[in-house]
């Protein structure tokens, strides 16, 4: 990763980010040092030096490291254990591997993909269909993977 710019977020921008992260309010603690890194990857927001948030089309969303540090109560997709090895390689999520999904997910929402046993995050992605359709359908892609365990964002070291 080649860093182009690194700077602290201004209070106004920080407030916008916090409001956009309403489903994940614990990611930015009070009095945290918040910086943004602009690079060849999506912009990454560092919270106390940790890459916990990434910007996807100007929308802040937790990285997998951020998802590990917060409780995932909404915008989640649960896949069976058979899908885990494919997810670790960056594959898109297919409907047959989904056992549960947040029913409030709409097409185009950013989601966190978790495994069924321990509910640990495997990937973040863009939903291609609604949460209800993900569970009901038996074929086709349901989520386009944007970030997965082991990719460049996961391996960011500052």
Backbone torsions as a table, in degrees:
resi	resn	phi	psi	omega
1	UNK	NA	131.2	178.3
2	UNK	-107.0	116.2	-177.8
3	UNK	-80.4	125.3	178.1
4	UNK	-91.8	-44.5	180.0
5	UNK	-144.3	150.6	173.6
6	UNK	-145.2	122.5	-178.3
7	UNK	-153.5	161.6	178.0
8	UNK	-76.3	144.5	177.3
9	UNK	-74.9	137.8	175.1
10	UNK	-73.6	156.1	-175.9
11	UNK	-56.8	-40.1	-179.1
12	UNK	-63.5	-46.4	179.9
13	UNK	-66.8	-38.9	178.4
14	UNK	-61.3	-41.1	179.0
15	UNK	-64.0	-40.5	177.4
16	UNK	-61.8	-43.1	179.6
17	UNK	-63.4	-45.3	179.9
18	UNK	-61.4	-40.7	178.7
19	UNK	-66.2	-37.2	179.1
20	UNK	-70.6	-22.8	-179.5
21	UNK	-94.2	30.7	-174.2
22	UNK	-57.2	-26.8	177.5
23	UNK	-77.9	-15.0	-177.2
24	UNK	-133.6	64.0	-172.4
25	UNK	-69.3	-21.5	-174.0
26	UNK	-82.5	-4.0	-175.8
27	UNK	-68.4	-31.9	-179.6
28	UNK	-114.8	96.6	179.6
29	UNK	-71.1	159.5	176.8
30	UNK	-59.6	143.8	177.5
31	UNK	62.8	23.3	176.9
32	UNK	-78.1	152.2	172.2
33	UNK	-83.8	118.2	-175.7
34	UNK	-118.9	118.5	179.4
35	UNK	-124.5	159.5	175.7
36	UNK	-123.4	140.7	177.9
37	UNK	-115.3	125.6	173.6
38	UNK	-103.1	127.7	-177.1
39	UNK	-148.7	-165.7	176.5
40	UNK	-76.1	-10.6	174.1
41	UNK	-93.0	175.9	171.0
42	UNK	-58.1	150.5	178.5
43	UNK	-57.4	137.9	-177.8
44	UNK	-118.5	134.2	177.8
45	UNK	-101.4	124.8	178.7
46	UNK	-94.2	129.9	174.6
47	UNK	-111.2	113.8	-175.3
48	UNK	50.3	39.8	176.8
49	UNK	85.4	-2.3	-179.4
50	UNK	-104.0	135.8	179.5
51	UNK	-77.6	85.9	-173.3
52	UNK	-100.7	-18.2	-176.5
53	UNK	-135.1	141.9	173.4
54	UNK	-124.4	153.2	179.4
55	UNK	-99.1	120.7	177.3
56	UNK	-117.3	110.8	-176.0
57	UNK	51.4	49.2	-180.0
58	UNK	63.9	15.6	176.6
59	UNK	-111.4	121.8	178.1
60	UNK	-73.7	138.2	179.3
61	UNK	-149.6	144.4	-177.9
62	UNK	-61.7	140.3	167.2
63	UNK	-74.8	175.9	177.8
64	UNK	-64.7	-35.3	176.6
65	UNK	-66.0	-35.1	175.0
66	UNK	-67.7	-40.7	179.7
67	UNK	-64.6	-32.4	177.5
68	UNK	-66.9	-24.3	-176.2
69	UNK	-97.1	5.5	-179.4
70	UNK	-137.3	164.1	177.4
71	UNK	-85.6	129.7	-178.2
72	UNK	-97.2	104.2	-177.2
73	UNK	-108.9	-17.3	-178.5
74	UNK	-144.2	166.6	180.0
75	UNK	54.8	44.8	179.6
76	UNK	-117.2	152.2	175.1
77	UNK	-130.9	125.9	-178.9
78	UNK	-102.2	124.9	178.9
79	UNK	-109.7	154.7	178.7
80	UNK	-75.3	167.1	-175.0
81	UNK	-65.0	-23.3	177.3
82	UNK	-66.0	-23.9	-178.5
83	UNK	-86.1	-14.7	-172.3
84	UNK	-59.6	-46.6	-176.7
85	UNK	-64.6	-31.9	177.9
86	UNK	-74.0	-38.5	179.1
87	UNK	-64.0	-37.2	-179.9
88	UNK	-65.8	-19.6	178.0
89	UNK	-96.8	0.9	176.2
90	UNK	94.6	13.0	-179.1
91	UNK	-67.8	151.7	172.6
92	UNK	-70.3	158.1	-178.1
93	UNK	-87.1	127.1	179.2
94	UNK	-98.2	144.7	-177.7
95	UNK	-54.3	-41.6	-178.2
96	UNK	-60.0	-25.2	-179.2
97	UNK	-85.0	-4.9	-176.7
98	UNK	-89.8	126.8	178.4
99	UNK	-105.9	-18.3	180.0
100	UNK	-159.2	149.8	176.2
101	UNK	-152.7	150.2	175.4
102	UNK	-60.4	120.9	-177.4
103	UNK	-66.5	-12.5	-180.0
104	UNK	-87.3	-2.4	179.4
105	UNK	-67.2	133.8	175.4
106	UNK	-113.7	159.6	176.1
107	UNK	-57.2	131.8	-179.9
108	UNK	94.3	-4.6	178.2
109	UNK	-76.0	149.6	171.2
110	UNK	-82.2	134.5	-176.3
111	UNK	-133.1	161.3	173.6
112	UNK	-111.5	127.9	179.8
113	UNK	-96.2	125.9	-179.4
114	UNK	-123.0	156.9	177.2
115	UNK	-88.0	157.3	-169.2
116	UNK	-72.5	-32.1	-172.4
117	UNK	-73.7	-57.2	-175.0
118	UNK	-108.6	-1.8	-179.1
119	UNK	59.0	35.5	176.8
120	UNK	-85.1	140.2	-179.5
121	UNK	-69.5	138.2	178.6
122	UNK	-111.4	-32.7	-175.2
123	UNK	-162.6	162.5	168.0
124	UNK	-118.9	151.2	-177.6
125	UNK	-162.8	-176.8	-178.9
126	UNK	-109.7	122.7	-178.6
127	UNK	-70.1	134.6	179.2
128	UNK	-97.3	-17.3	178.2
129	UNK	-141.8	172.8	-179.5
130	UNK	-73.6	163.2	179.6
131	UNK	-59.5	-40.1	179.0
132	UNK	-65.7	-41.7	179.2
133	UNK	-64.7	-34.7	179.8
134	UNK	-56.8	-43.0	-177.0
135	UNK	-77.2	-36.6	-175.3
136	UNK	-77.3	-37.2	-175.4
137	UNK	-72.0	150.2	178.9
138	UNK	-115.7	10.1	178.2
139	UNK	-154.8	157.5	175.3
140	UNK	92.3	167.6	179.0
141	UNK	-78.6	144.4	178.4
142	UNK	-116.7	-34.0	-177.4
143	UNK	-138.1	130.5	173.7
144	UNK	-88.8	119.0	-177.4
145	UNK	-72.3	130.5	178.1
146	UNK	-109.4	-28.0	-176.2
147	UNK	-153.6	131.4	-178.8
148	UNK	-138.9	166.0	179.2
149	UNK	-59.0	130.8	177.6
150	UNK	92.2	-4.0	180.0
151	UNK	-83.3	-175.5	-176.0
152	UNK	-63.2	-37.0	-179.7
153	UNK	-68.3	-42.6	178.9
154	UNK	-59.7	-38.5	-175.0
155	UNK	-90.9	10.3	178.9
156	UNK	-59.7	127.4	175.2
157	UNK	-124.8	128.3	-177.1
158	UNK	-109.2	NA	NA
